[in-house]
Amino acid sequence: MTNEWKPDTALVHGGTARTPHGETSEALYLNSGFTYPSAEAAEARFAADDPGFVYSRFANPTVRMFEERMIALDGAGDARATGTGMAAVHGALMSRLSVGDHVVAARALFGSSLYILNKLLPRFGVRVTLVDGSDLDAWRRAAKGGADVFFLESPTNPTMEVVDIAAVADIAHRAGAVLVVDNVFATPLKQRPFELGADVVLYSATKHIDGQGRCLGGIILGDKKYVSGPLHDYLKHTGPSLSPFNAWVLLKGLETLSLRVERHQANAAAIAAALHGKAGVKRVLYPGHDSHPQYDIASKQMSGGGPMLAVEMAGGKPAAFAFCDALKLMLISNNLGDAKTLICHPATTTHKSLTDEQRAELGISGGLLRISAGLEDGADLVADVQGALAALPS
């Protein structure tokens, strides 16, 4: 592996560690434990004097290949994989925080991330302040009394709000805090948070990294000191480890990530264009469309609009449901990042646990729909959208 490789090459070759058999595909190590040639060798391994493996809850050769490939792709110092994306969110936050610490986070987050911030962290004496992620002054005001961690996702789930990562990183660092960025919607190919000042970047690898709805996984990336120290110890002792088989599937997904994301993005742009300005559509939210409220920021920090969009139907929940039910090709599912185009109604699925007031504050109305563009022919997707719009009650 070399840092001189371009992303497409790193996605195919990064982190590969072949056995003496010289296999072309990555070896799959399903074992839980490892043996040592002597008691002295075991002692050296546990003392970290020997860099080999000890136990697959700590580290595993197949999982390590996935981590190394993501390190090469994202430009990180080190990484640790987890069993799910939410395990990555939880691990990235809890490994950094202690009683009395202060987290400042954008209020527009995935529902389970909000649960960690609003419900879980306060149980352990961590103070949490939620702010409007697009309001830089709100970040500054929240950090005036000191902060330890800033947390955001951009674009946000599900309203596609774009946060100025570089500006927030500067505010965080001036306050003595680290910035943690959930980069799942943009993918590592359309946004590079480390280059914008982020300290920790995480992904639900379940999404576009796998890309075909086959398995769960997550990953946390950062500098070597953090990853090999507090993060490694936290994950080692709490056990949210990634299955070696899932790591192998994710490695296969990474090989085609670049090809897939380009098609995802092209289809997302085509769907957004087909919906924008049409009767029955209140607004389309796509970072790559010039109607997006933060289009200028998205153009600055993203290399394209990405694979996700949202649309708000003018007729509220009844119109949103009627639109979904009239679709012939898009599938109704709360997952995202699949080869198939998926649509969901966040207010009754992914963000159902929020109160009506919280959803209103985030812009998650009864008419809002989230769309994850798939790999189908774009013309077929546009025809599906047009047909569903035509079927709406006048």
C-alpha angles and dihedrals in degrees: 000000000000135000088228091074119104116238094259091055094045089052090060104034108019116124096359112158111184125203121229087271090072097225118186096216119057115273116251113226107193095169122116098206142032135217131228129214092230143003088254090056091051090051091051092048093052091045089054090240088119113050095214129115127279110177132351093238086065100036139335131193096239093044090048091055089055091049092048092050092051090047090055092047099046099036094238130153094232142337144205124207124220137198095253141005091254090053085057092052092046094045095047091054103036094046089060103039137083136175110298096023122133127227121195112195139172108255093223102084141130111284096249091050088054089051090057091049100040102034113017107039095049089057087065097047098263115141115221128197119188119204140179099270093212093055108084092187089058090057090049094049092048092052097048093097092046133277137208105193134022115198131189145146122217126220088028129229115274109347096052094231111172118219121203096243097186093052093046091047090055091050091048094050093047087054092049093251133127121234119231115193127194101210099177100117095050095040119216089278099059099039132026108197096181089062088052094054104270116149098199128025125190138185141192094229086193087081126057095341090066090026100182106068094252108124148001126251146138140194138202120204130191144121121319096251094056098038098045091040125039096003095049092047093048094050093041093057099037096044110219089149125165117245111248089228091054089048089054091050090049091051088055089049092053091057091068100029096107094050093046097046092054090055091043090053095046090051093046090053091048092050091048091051091048092053101039114107095359124140111268093025116108097186143339119220113203122142091217094057119085090229091069112112092231097034092131092053092045090051090052100048104025128063092219141346095283132224100290135076141163133215128196116210116218093225096060124225096343091054092044092052092045090051092050093047092050094055115106101186108027114080125225106236138135091223123092141193093053130140086247122069108251131196130190141174104235097195091064099031127022095020099030092115092065121093121252088253093052092049091048090051090053094046094247099145129175088258097054120112128183119215126197106197115225136198100272123121107287093225090058091051092049090050090050091052092046091050092050092049091050090052094056116111110260 
